[in-house]
Amino acid sequence: GSEALAESLRMTARRILQTAPGARLACVTVQKTNRIGMDVTVDKDGRNLHVKHLVGLKHWAHALNMPADKITYHVLEAPDPATAIVDYARVNDVDHIVIGSRGSSTLRRYLGSVSSQVVAQADCTVTVVKSTGAGNQQ
């Protein structure tokens, strides 16, 4: 499930950070928005989705024990998650993107997953991490 993927992402990020002393980590997630029309900004319990995503990122990163001045958290809002991630990476001179892949449905294979779009469009190294629960390790 998503917890196994989160742990695999954490392990991969930790491994990469160990090879680059002084590296900074930007934890980024994308809240998908509609191209047209109103966006839902709260969950069914009335909690702000942006804040919920931010709390989720901080919870995920807590186990990495990064110094506060070496880690940042960003919730991007965009209709196209892949483009938002690639644009963020370009603007912020990112050297390496680590992105999770939730597996492959027929529709995702046909349309292209967010991770495959990021691999195709990014100007930097991209590591795609699959959930170990799916029987794959990268």
N, CA, C and O of each residue as an XYZ file, in Angstrom:
552
protein
N       0.813     -1.197      0.000
C       0.000      0.000      0.000
C       0.849      1.249      0.000
O       2.047      1.202     -0.279
N       0.224      2.362      0.313
C       0.927      3.644      0.264
C       1.945      3.777      1.397
O       2.920      4.516      1.261
N       1.732      3.071      2.519
C       2.704      3.118      3.619
C       4.017      2.449      3.217
O       5.097      2.930      3.564
N       3.918      1.334      2.482
C       5.123      0.645      1.996
C       5.874      1.530      1.002
O       7.104      1.582      1.013
N       5.127      2.224      0.147
C       5.755      3.135     -0.818
C       6.430      4.298     -0.085
O       7.546      4.690     -0.427
N       5.750      4.842      0.921
C       6.326      5.946      1.699
C       7.639      5.520      2.350
O       8.601      6.287      2.362
N       7.684      4.309      2.888
C       8.907      3.802      3.521
C      10.012      3.589      2.481
O      11.174      3.903      2.740
N       9.657      3.059      1.315
C      10.644      2.871      0.241
C      11.217      4.213     -0.215
O      12.417      4.327     -0.467
N      10.358      5.225     -0.319
C      10.814      6.572     -0.695
C      11.770      7.131      0.359
O      12.801      7.718      0.029
N      11.414      6.941      1.628
C      12.250      7.423      2.729
C      13.632      6.753      2.691
O      14.653      7.425      2.838
N      13.660      5.431      2.494
C      14.926      4.694      2.441
C      15.789      5.173      1.272
O      17.001      5.335      1.410
N      15.153      5.396      0.128
C      15.890      5.858     -1.057
C      16.428      7.269     -0.838
O      17.583      7.551     -1.158
N      15.596      8.154     -0.296
C      16.036      9.529     -0.019
C      17.205      9.518      0.966
O      18.183     10.241      0.777
N      17.105      8.705      2.008
C      18.174      8.615      3.008
C      19.485      8.166      2.353
O      20.546      8.727      2.627
N      19.403      7.153      1.491
C      20.588      6.623      0.804
C      21.247      7.711     -0.065
O      22.469      7.863     -0.058
N      20.437      8.450     -0.796
C      20.960      9.513     -1.669
C      21.574     10.637     -0.834
O      22.647     11.143     -1.163
N      20.893     11.024      0.246
C      21.394     12.103      1.104
C      22.726     11.732      1.761
O      23.570     12.600      1.981
N      22.915     10.463      2.071
C      24.169     10.017      2.695
C      25.355     10.171      1.746
O      26.494     10.305      2.193
N      25.092     10.153      0.446
C      26.185     10.289     -0.528
C      26.465     11.753     -0.867
O      27.420     12.056     -1.582
N      25.635     12.656     -0.358
C      25.790     14.083     -0.674
C      25.713     14.921      0.600
O      24.687     15.545      0.871
N      26.796     14.938      1.384
C      26.789     15.729      2.623
C      26.462     17.198      2.324
O      26.960     17.772      1.356
N      25.635     17.782      3.156
C      25.267     19.178      2.956
C      24.104     19.374      2.000
O      23.667     20.503      1.775
N      23.599     18.285      1.435
C      22.471     18.400      0.495
C      21.223     18.888      1.223
O      21.048     18.664      2.421
N      20.380     19.550      0.477
C      19.083     20.004      0.996
C      18.006     19.085      0.444
O      18.143     18.547     -0.654
N      16.948     18.909      1.200
C      15.830     18.076      0.770
C      14.573     18.927      0.702
O      14.183     19.556      1.685
N      13.941     18.941     -0.466
C      12.648     19.608     -0.624
C      11.601     18.505     -0.740
O      11.615     17.722     -1.690
N      10.699     18.452      0.229
C       9.611     17.470      0.203
C       8.442     18.131     -0.513
O       7.897     19.131     -0.045
N       8.064     17.565     -1.647
C       7.057     18.201     -2.501
C       5.923     17.232     -2.784
O       6.151     16.061     -3.087
N       4.707     17.728     -2.681
C       3.549     16.964     -3.122
C       2.684     17.900     -3.957
O       2.779     19.122     -3.836
N       1.852     17.325     -4.791
C       0.988     18.149     -5.640
C      -0.466     17.839     -5.325
O      -0.904     16.690     -5.374
N      -1.196     18.888     -5.002
C      -2.639     18.785     -4.823
C      -3.243     19.112     -6.179
O      -3.187     20.250     -6.645
N      -3.821     18.095     -6.800
C      -4.357     18.259     -8.159
C      -5.578     19.174     -8.129
O      -6.482     18.997     -7.313
N      -5.589     20.145     -9.023
C      -6.717     21.068     -9.126
C      -7.416     20.859    -10.465
O      -6.857     20.271    -11.391
N      -8.633     21.346    -10.545
C      -9.384     21.259    -11.793
C      -8.878     22.325    -12.758
O      -8.461     23.407    -12.345
N      -8.919     22.004    -14.039
C      -8.550     23.013    -15.034
C      -9.643     24.077    -15.132
O      -9.367     25.255    -15.361
N     -10.873     23.641    -14.955
C     -12.018     24.547    -15.035
C     -12.935     24.243    -13.856
O     -13.108     23.083    -13.483
N     -13.522     25.285    -13.272
C     -14.486     25.055    -12.201
C     -13.886     25.232    -10.820
O     -12.732     25.629    -10.662
N     -14.702     24.927     -9.831
C     -14.313     25.106     -8.433
C     -13.548     23.895     -7.922
O     -13.836     22.758     -8.295
N     -12.576     24.154     -7.067
C     -11.809     23.077     -6.448
C     -12.287     22.850     -5.025
O     -12.660     23.791     -4.324
N     -12.272     21.604     -4.609
C     -12.586     21.264     -3.230
C     -11.326     21.539     -2.416
O     -10.256     21.017     -2.728
N     -11.452     22.362     -1.368
C     -10.274     22.719     -0.573
C     -10.280     22.083      0.813
O      -9.321     22.227      1.570
N     -11.369     21.374      1.148
C     -11.453     20.691      2.445
C     -11.871     19.244      2.241
O     -12.518     18.913      1.248
N     -11.498     18.375      3.191
C     -11.919     16.974      3.107
C     -13.330     16.832      3.667
O     -13.956     17.824      4.039
N     -13.829     15.603      3.726
C     -15.219     15.377      4.156
C     -15.460     15.814      5.598
O     -16.602     16.046      5.994
N     -14.384     15.926      6.389
C     -14.503     16.358      7.779
C     -14.236     17.855      7.953
O     -14.173     18.354      9.077
N     -14.081     18.566      6.833
C     -13.882     20.009      6.887
C     -12.447     20.456      7.121
O     -12.198     21.637      7.365
N     -11.497     19.519      7.047
C     -10.087     19.878      7.254
C      -9.480     20.390      5.949
O      -9.732     19.841      4.876
N      -8.684     21.442      6.057
C      -8.032     22.047      4.902
C      -7.067     21.049      4.268
O      -6.170     20.540      4.940
N      -7.248     20.765      2.973
C      -6.428     19.767      2.276
C      -4.968     20.194      2.155
O      -4.066     19.365      2.271
N      -4.732     21.484      1.923
C      -3.361     21.991      1.795
C      -2.592     21.717      3.095
O      -1.471     21.209      3.072
N      -3.210     22.062      4.217
C      -2.584     21.851      5.526
C      -2.400     20.356      5.789
O      -1.372     19.934      6.320
N      -3.400     19.562      5.415
C      -3.329     18.106      5.601
C      -2.137     17.516      4.834
O      -1.425     16.660      5.359
N      -1.921     17.973      3.596
C      -0.777     17.510      2.794
C       0.549     17.947      3.434
O       1.509     17.178      3.469
N       0.593     19.174      3.934
C       1.802     19.697      4.578
C       2.152     18.878      5.823
O       3.311     18.518      6.031
N       1.152     18.589      6.639
C       1.354     17.764      7.836
C       1.838     16.370      7.429
O       2.715     15.803      8.080
N       1.267     15.819      6.353
C       1.678     14.503      5.856
C       3.141     14.483      5.432
O       3.855     13.521      5.717
N       3.593     15.539      4.752
C       4.998     15.634      4.338
C       5.924     15.677      5.552
O       6.945     14.990      5.593
N       5.553     16.494      6.541
C       6.389     16.620      7.744
C       6.433     15.296      8.506
O       7.480     14.907      9.023
N       5.313     14.618      8.571
C       5.257     13.308      9.231
C       6.162     12.314      8.494
O       6.913     11.569      9.124
N       6.089     12.306      7.153
C       6.912     11.407      6.343
C       8.402     11.672      6.596
O       9.181     10.732      6.754
N       8.791     12.936      6.633
C      10.205     13.305      6.715
C      10.782     13.209      8.123
O      12.002     13.187      8.285
N       9.940     13.155      9.129
C      10.398     13.157     10.526
C      11.479     12.105     10.790
O      12.473     12.392     11.457
N      11.290     10.900     10.274
C      12.230      9.793     10.512
C      13.597     10.017      9.860
O      14.556      9.319     10.192
N      13.700     10.972      8.946
C      14.985     11.248      8.293
C      15.935     12.044      9.198
O      17.142     12.092      8.957
N      15.371     12.668     10.245
C      16.176     13.459     11.191
C      17.064     14.491     10.498
O      18.239     14.634     10.834
N      16.497     15.199      9.538
C      17.246     16.239      8.812
C      17.298     17.514      9.660
O      16.335     17.833     10.357
N      18.429     18.252      9.603
C      18.470     19.561     10.270
C      17.408     20.479      9.636
O      17.188     20.444      8.426
N      16.766     21.286     10.463
C      15.663     22.135      9.985
C      16.075     23.059      8.842
O      15.251     23.395      7.992
N      17.345     23.472      8.814
C      17.786     24.384      7.753
C      18.119     23.655      6.451
O      18.482     24.294      5.463
N      18.001     22.334      6.440
C      18.314     21.546      5.241
C      17.079     20.905      4.616
O      17.199     20.139      3.660
N      15.891     21.211      5.146
C      14.680     20.573      4.626
C      13.558     21.598      4.500
O      13.369     22.447      5.371
N      12.823     21.502      3.401
C      11.669     22.380      3.190
C      10.490     21.527      2.741
O      10.663     20.407      2.262
N       9.296     22.071      2.902
C       8.061     21.352      2.579
C       7.213     22.215      1.659
O       7.031     23.407      1.905
N       6.694     21.603      0.592
C       5.947     22.368     -0.405
C       4.732     21.587     -0.886
O       4.847     20.429     -1.287
N       3.569     22.225     -0.844
C       2.362     21.653     -1.434
C       2.040     22.520     -2.646
O       1.608     23.664     -2.510
N       2.257     21.956     -3.831
C       1.971     22.673     -5.068
C       0.529     22.385     -5.458
O       0.038     21.275     -5.251
N      -0.146     23.366     -6.016
C      -1.513     23.165     -6.495
C      -1.501     23.380     -7.998
O      -1.167     24.462     -8.479
N      -1.874     22.326     -8.743
C      -1.795     22.397    -10.202
C      -2.678     21.329    -10.831
O      -2.904     20.276    -10.235
N      -3.184     21.600    -12.046
C      -3.989     20.587    -12.745
C      -3.143     19.432    -13.277
O      -3.658     18.335    -13.492
N      -1.850     19.670    -13.490
C      -0.960     18.646    -14.037
C       0.213     18.427    -13.077
O       1.173     19.198    -13.089
N       0.140     17.377    -12.244
C       1.179     17.144    -11.240
C       2.588     17.008    -11.821
O       3.539     17.543    -11.251
N       2.735     16.307    -12.936
C       4.066     16.094    -13.523
C       4.704     17.425    -13.919
O       5.868     17.673    -13.608
N       3.951     18.272    -14.598
C       4.465     19.578    -15.015
C       4.818     20.429    -13.802
O       5.830     21.130    -13.806
N       3.992     20.372    -12.768
C       4.256     21.151    -11.552
C       5.574     20.725    -10.913
O       6.352     21.573    -10.475
N       5.831     19.423    -10.856
C       7.070     18.906    -10.261
C       8.279     19.302    -11.106
O       9.293     19.753    -10.573
N       8.171     19.133    -12.414
C       9.277     19.476    -13.318
C       9.571     20.982    -13.256
O      10.733     21.386    -13.207
N       8.524     21.804    -13.257
C       8.713     23.259    -13.167
C       9.370     23.643    -11.841
O      10.276     24.475    -11.811
N       8.912     23.037    -10.748
C       9.506     23.304     -9.432
C      11.005     22.968     -9.465
O      11.834     23.741     -8.984
N      11.333     21.817    -10.035
C      12.728     21.367    -10.104
C      13.585     22.342    -10.909
O      14.719     22.636    -10.530
N      13.042     22.844    -12.021
C      13.792     23.797    -12.867
C      14.034     25.109    -12.139
O      15.162     25.598    -12.082
N      12.975     25.671    -11.585
C      13.057     26.973    -10.924
C      13.995     26.924     -9.712
O      14.675     27.904     -9.407
N      14.025     25.782     -9.028
C      14.806     25.666     -7.792
C      16.139     24.931     -7.964
O      16.762     24.534     -6.980
N      16.574     24.752     -9.217
C      17.859     24.093     -9.508
C      18.025     22.758     -8.785
O      19.063     22.495     -8.178
N      17.004     21.932     -8.857
C      17.035     20.614     -8.219
C      17.977     19.693     -9.003
O      17.928     19.644    -10.232
N      18.827     18.971     -8.286
C      19.785     18.047     -8.908
C      19.224     16.643     -9.085
O      19.643     15.911     -9.981
N      18.273     16.266     -8.229
C      17.806     14.880     -8.221
C      16.364     14.847     -7.718
O      16.061     15.393     -6.657
N      15.488     14.214     -8.472
C      14.092     14.023     -8.065
C      13.926     12.559     -7.684
O      14.324     11.667     -8.433
N      13.338     12.315     -6.519
C      12.964     10.963     -6.110
C      11.445     10.962     -6.071
O      10.836     11.727     -5.324
N      10.833     10.101     -6.878
C       9.379     10.100     -7.014
C       8.843      8.678     -6.876
O       9.470      7.716     -7.319
N       7.694      8.568     -6.264
C       7.074      7.259     -6.087
C       6.218      6.887     -7.280
O       5.692      7.747     -7.986
N       6.091      5.581     -7.490
C       5.222      5.056     -8.543
C       4.277      4.063     -7.901
O       4.707      3.122     -7.235
N       2.988      4.278     -8.104
C       1.998      3.445     -7.434
C       1.694      2.150     -8.164
O       0.787      1.420     -7.764
N       2.417      1.854     -9.205
C       2.086      0.644     -9.953
C       1.448      1.043    -11.263
O       1.355      2.226    -11.590
N       1.019      0.066    -11.994
C       0.644      0.335    -13.366
C      -0.719     -0.251    -13.688
O      -0.897     -1.468    -13.717
N      -1.665      0.620    -13.925
C      -2.970      0.163    -14.402
C      -2.968      0.310    -15.921
O      -2.095      0.974    -16.481
N      -3.914     -0.289    -16.568
C      -4.007     -0.168    -18.023
C      -4.150      1.298    -18.422
O      -3.515      1.752    -19.374
N      -4.983      2.033    -17.696
C      -5.202      3.446    -18.004
C      -3.910      4.243    -17.829
O      -3.582      5.080    -18.670
N      -3.169      3.989    -16.733
C      -1.907      4.701    -16.513
C      -0.902      4.390    -17.612
O      -0.176      5.273    -18.070
N      -0.863      3.121    -18.034
C       0.074      2.756    -19.110
C      -0.299      3.483    -20.392
O       0.576      3.905    -21.147
N      -1.589      3.628    -20.637
C      -2.061      4.273    -21.855
C      -1.814      5.784    -21.808
O      -1.314      6.365    -22.771
N      -2.161      6.409    -20.696
C      -2.057      7.866    -20.580
C      -0.677      8.332    -20.132
O      -0.296      9.478    -20.373
N       0.067      7.451    -19.485
C       1.366      7.829    -18.940
C       1.222      8.262    -17.497
O       0.427      9.150    -17.187
N       1.982      7.644    -16.617
C       1.905      7.977    -15.200
C       2.629      9.293    -14.936
O       3.401      9.770    -15.767
N       2.368      9.867    -13.773
C       3.056     11.096    -13.377
C       4.561     10.845    -13.353
O       5.335     11.662    -13.850
N       4.978      9.710    -12.774
C       6.423      9.444    -12.674
C       7.074      9.307    -14.051
O       8.186      9.794    -14.256
N       6.399      8.655    -14.992
C       7.009      8.517    -16.328
C       7.067      9.863    -17.049
O       7.999     10.114    -17.812
N       6.083     10.728    -16.816
C       6.121     12.072    -17.409
C       7.268     12.891    -16.819
O       7.947     13.625    -17.536
N       7.479     12.762    -15.507
C       8.572     13.490    -14.857
C       9.912     13.004    -15.408
O      10.788     13.817    -15.702
N      10.081     11.684    -15.550
C      11.314     11.127    -16.118
C      11.563     11.717    -17.505
O      12.690     12.093    -17.829
N      10.519     11.798    -18.317
C      10.658     12.282    -19.695
C      10.961     13.779    -19.769
O      11.681     14.217    -20.667
N      10.423     14.566    -18.839
C      10.505     16.026    -18.950
C      11.575     16.690    -18.090
O      11.986     17.811    -18.387
N      12.030     16.033    -17.045
C      12.958     16.673    -16.098
C      14.350     16.839    -16.694
O      14.800     16.025    -17.501
N      15.024     17.912    -16.279
C      16.389     18.190    -16.731
C      17.436     17.587    -15.797
O      18.635     17.724    -16.038
N      16.989     16.922    -14.736
C      17.923     16.368    -13.756
C      17.715     14.859    -13.630
O      16.848     14.285    -14.290
N      18.509     14.232    -12.784
C      18.374     12.801    -12.519
C      17.038     12.542    -11.832
O      16.635     13.302    -10.952
N      16.354     11.478    -12.229
C      15.085     11.096    -11.596
C      15.188      9.638    -11.170
O      15.529      8.771    -11.975
N      14.892      9.374     -9.910
C      14.826      8.007     -9.406
C      13.365      7.695     -9.126
O      12.715      8.387     -8.342
N      12.849      6.652     -9.766
C      11.464      6.228     -9.550
C      11.482      5.065     -8.569
O      12.171      4.067     -8.785
N      10.725      5.202     -7.496
C      10.675      4.191     -6.446
C       9.318      3.509     -6.479
O       8.278      4.165     -6.433
N       9.343      2.186     -6.559
C       8.099      1.418     -6.502
C       7.948      0.845     -5.108
O       8.937      0.621     -4.408
N       6.734      0.612     -4.714
C       6.459      0.034     -3.407
C       7.055     -1.362     -3.322
O       6.887     -2.165     -4.240
N       7.753     -1.659     -2.222
C       8.314     -3.000     -2.049
C       7.195     -4.011     -1.860
O       7.381     -5.203     -2.105
N       6.035     -3.538     -1.424
C       4.884     -4.420     -1.250
C       4.381     -4.978     -2.568
O       3.687     -5.995     -2.594
N       4.729     -4.315     -3.663
C       4.293     -4.762     -4.988
C       5.255     -5.797     -5.568
O       5.083     -6.256     -6.697
N       6.271     -6.158     -4.780
C       7.227     -7.153     -5.256
C       8.340     -6.554     -6.086
O       9.165     -7.285     -6.632
N       8.377     -5.240     -6.189
C       9.422     -4.564     -6.960
C      10.247     -3.699     -6.029
O       9.714     -3.133     -5.074
N      11.520     -3.589     -6.290
C      12.367     -2.673     -5.526
C      13.096     -1.786     -6.502
O      14.231     -2.073     -6.882
N      12.460     -0.721     -6.909
C      12.969      0.249     -7.880
C      12.945     -0.314     -9.263
O      13.339      0.364    -10.212
